[in-house]
Amino acid sequence: MRIHDVSMPIHPGMPVYRNREEKRPAFAVTRDFDAQGAGVRETRVSLDTHTGTHVDAPLHLFPDGTGVDRLPLEALVGPCRVLDLTGVPGGIRAADLAPHGVRAGEFVLLKTRNSLREGFDPSFVYLTAGAAAFLAGRGVRGVGIDALGIERDQPGHPTHRTLLGRGIVVLEGLRLGTVPPGEYWLAALPLRLIGLDAAPARVVLVEMR
């Protein structure tokens, strides 16, 4: 068994969406050891719910949508498949996905050239609305991508709306650069934040040998 940690490390200098300072994590030590090393250390963490590798909930796009704490665990743990889309330069289209034989019930992770870049790139590879409709039509249970957003500058957020509106899990901010395409066992468990639109997650892929 080999475990791939495909989560982004969380720290104040990490990449954040569009480099917006208000999205940057902040750590503050609230208690610390004394000069003799006695006592305890405690830290307060300030995070945007969409920090790093995270799971979007329907509430992100729909006022009456489900919060991240109510997503079914069955959708977040189980078999998945990493698809190699590193040859796609911009928006992933349905035609780019069709050769991969996407099946009903799959959780597909889209490995793109995003995984080869450092920092936030405003021209990141994303999933087009047509490709989202294609995946929804195939009946996938989840879609993940190696970008901090699954869509880019699409008015009305049609990619999110298509996926989240069909109960399809959206997983953003993956790091798939060292992960070969193929089948894995996925564990993508977001923090259990009650009634919120998203939550950071520690995501691992288990490769069974």
N, C-alpha and C positions, 0 to 999 in steps of 0.2 A: 504494500500500500504506500502510495506517495500522496502527500497533501500539498496542494498549491494554494497559498494565501493570495487571493486576487483583490485584496482590499487596499485602499490608499491609506498610508500612515497619516494620522491626524496630528497636526502641530500648527503653531501660528504662522509659519512660513509656507504652508502647503498651497497648491493651486486651488483657487476658488473661482466660481463662475464669473466670467467677464472681469476678473480681478477686482471685484467690488469689495472695498474694505469692510463694509458692514457684514459681509459673509465670512470674514476671516475668524477662525477660532481664537479664543483668548483663554489663557491659563493664569490663575492667581493663587499663590500659596496662602492659605488662610491660617494654618498652624504649622510650626516647623520645629526641628530639633534645636536644643540649646547648644551652647558652646561645648558642652561635655558629651554631646550626642544623645542626651536623654530626651524623652518626649516622643511625639509622633508627627508625621507630616500629613497634612490634608490640603487638597487643592480644589478650588472652584473652577468649573469649566463652563465657558459660554460658547454654545454651538448653534448655528443655523440648522434646521432640520434636514436641509439638503447638503450637508457637509460631506465631502469626500464620497466614498462608496455608500450609497443609500438606496432605500426602497421608497418609491412613491406610492401613495394611497389614493383611491378615488377622490378623497376630500381635497386633494391638491387642485383638482379642476372642477369638481361638482359640489355646490353648496350643501347638498344633502348626501354627499358621498361617504363611504365608510372610512373611518380613521385607520391609521397604520396598525393600531393595536388589535384590530378586528380582522386583519388579513388571515386567511386560513393557513396554518402551518404546513398543510399538505401541499400547498402551492410553492412553498419556500424551501422545502427539503425533498430531494428526490433526484432522479436521473435528469441529466441535461446534456446539451451538445454545443460545443464551441465550433462556430462556423468561420472559416477563413475568408474575410472580405477585405484583406489588406490591399487588394488591387483596385478598390473603389476609391476614386479621388474626392468625391463630394457627398451627395445624398445617395443613400442606399435605396435602390428601386426594387420593385417586385421582380423585374427581370434578373437582378443580381441574386435574388434569393431562390428563384425557381429551380436552378440546377442542384440545389442542396437537398431536395426531397423532404422538405419540412413536413412533419407528421403531427396529427392531432395529439394533444396532451404533452407535447414537448416543451421544455424550457430551453430556448435558444439564446446563446450568448454570442454577440456579434464582435468578432475580433477584427479591428480595423487598424489603419495606420496611426490612429490616435495613440495606441499603446506604444508606439515608437517615439513619441514626442514628449518633451519635458515642459512643464508649466501649462498654462491655459492658452490654447490656440483658437482665436475667434473663427477660424475657418475649419473647425473640427468636422469630421465625418459624422453624419446623422442619419436617422431613419425617416424617409419621406412618408407623407400621408398615404400614398399609394402602396408602399411596402407594408405599412402598418395594417392597412385593410387586407392585404394579401395574407399576412400572418394571422390576423383575426379570423379570416375565412378558413384557414387551415386548422383553426381550433387549438392554437398553442396555449399553454397555461402561463407562460411568462416570457419576457424579452429583456435581455440585458445588453448593455453597450459600454464600451470603454471610453466614454465621454461623460462630462458632468451634466450633460443634457441629452435627451434622446432625440430632440428636434432642435432646429436652429432657425430663428427668425421666420417662423411660419405663422401668419396671422390666424388667431383663433385657436392655436395649439391643436391642430387636427390629429397629429400623431398620438399625443397624450389622450385626447378625447376618444379616439377609436379604441385604443388599448384598454385604458382604465374603464371606459364605458362598457366594455365587454367582460370586465372582471379579470383582465390579464395583468399579471404583476409586471411592474416596470422597475428595473434595476439599473441604476446609473453609477458611473464613476468606477468601473472595473479596471483592473490592471492585468491585461492578458498577454503582455509582450513575450513572456517566456513560456506560455502555455500552448502546446501543440493543438491543432484542431482535433476534434474527436469527442468521444463520449466520456462523461464523468458523473460522479455523484455530487450534487450541489447542496450546500447548506448556506442559506442567506437569511440570517435572522436579524431583523431590525430591533433596536431598542423598543421596549414595550411602553411607548409614550402614549398616554391615553388621549384619544380624540384629536390627534394631530395629523397633519397632511403628509408627513414623511418622517423617516428616522434613519440615522446612520446605521450601518450594518457591518459586521465582520463576515466576510464571504470567503468560503473555502471550496475548492474542488478536490475531490478524492479520486485518485487514479488507481483503479484496482489492477494489480499485475498478476 
